[in-house]
Amino acid sequence: MTIFHLGRKATHKFGAVRSERDGIKFDSKAEANYYDVLKLSAQAGDLVGLMRQPVFYLPGGTRYVADFLCFWADGRVDARDVKGMETAEFKVKWREVQAAYPFMTFVMVKRSGKSWKEEA
């Protein structure tokens, strides 16, 4: 399928700018910047494994795709989602995934000034 844009560049509906790090394409600058934070954690030895775009299947045939699945040196495993804007659809899926996977920790990550705010 060919997509034509009449004289203007296609943009994301929430203004997110696609970015690339280490040959990996990210949906937003925020996600790419948080990837940099996770890389620093890996270099420090705190993060021992990282998976991108893990899929969690939900009741009713829907699915939730997190941004990262993090494996920490102390044995913790958590799914992280970098958010700039929370849509109504995201809020519903966020509640559903937490209910469907009670043994898993889900962390929402937001930019807070020059640092990051993590909410479980």
VENUR-V499552 format. One record per pair of residues at least 24 apart in sequence whose C-alpha atoms are under 6 Angstrom apart, sorted by sequence separation. I is the first residue (numbers start at 1). J is the second residue. D is the distance in whole Angstrom. If there is no record, write none. Layout:
BEGIN
i=I j=J d=D
i=I j=J d=D
END
This chain:
BEGIN
i=48 j=72 d=6
i=47 j=72 d=4
i=48 j=73 d=6
i=46 j=72 d=6
i=47 j=73 d=6
i=80 j=106 d=6
i=46 j=73 d=5
i=78 j=105 d=5
i=79 j=106 d=5
i=80 j=107 d=5
i=81 j=108 d=5
i=82 j=109 d=5
i=83 j=110 d=5
i=78 j=106 d=6
i=80 j=108 d=6
i=81 j=109 d=6
i=82 j=110 d=6
i=31 j=82 d=6
END
